[in-house]
């Protein structure tokens, strides 16, 4: 077990098409991971977290999109 856990910052941005872009930044602001979550998927996550009973889960599979070169790590729903 590590002595300490590095900080992470999560930034959420609502896109023009209704999708939500989540960017996970390291402790110095560097981009570690980024995913664009479709509006319907984000609604499913929100419904599960806010309206579901204890232990409710939803699984959404995302993979790296190699056609998007703007970011070193970008993911979209498979």
N, C-alpha and C positions, 0 to 999 in steps of 0.2 A: 504494500500500500504506500502511495507516495506521501512524503512529508507534507506537501502542500499542493493545492490544486490551482492551476493558473486561472485567472479571471477570463471570462468570455462576455462579450456584449452581443446582444441580438437586436437587429434593427429590422423592423417590418415596414414595408412601403406598399401602399395600395396602388396598383397599376391602372392605366386608363381602361383596360378591358375588364377590370374587376378582380383580376388575379392579385395575389399577395406575394411580394418578393421578400424572403427572409435572408438576411446576411448575418453570418456568424463571424465576429471579429475577435482577434486575439487581444492580449492585454496591452498591446501597443497600437491597436487600430488596424492591423493587417487583416485582410480578408482570408478566412480559413475555409469557408464553405458558403455557398449561396444556392438557394432553391426558389423557383417560382412555382407557387402553389395555385392551381386553378381555383376560381371563385367557388365552384361546387365542392371541391375538396376541402377548402378552408371552412366552408359552412358545415361540412360533415365533422371536421375536427372540433369546431366551436360547439356544435350540438352535443357531441359526445362528452366534451369536457364540462360544459355548463349545464347540460340537461340530463346527462347520463347518470345512472346509479354508480355507486362505488364499484370499481373494477371494470367498468365499461371500457372497451378498447375499439380503436379503428386503426387499420394498417393501410398506409398508402405507400406504394413503391415508386421511388424516383431513381433515375440514373443520370450519369454525366451526359450532357449534350455536347458532343464534339463539334457541332456545327456553329456553336456560339463561342467565338473567340475573344469576346470582350473581357471575360473573367477567366482566371486560371481554373477555377472550379465552379461550374454552373450545372444545375440539375433540373430536370423536368420529369413529370410523371411518365412512367413507362406504360 
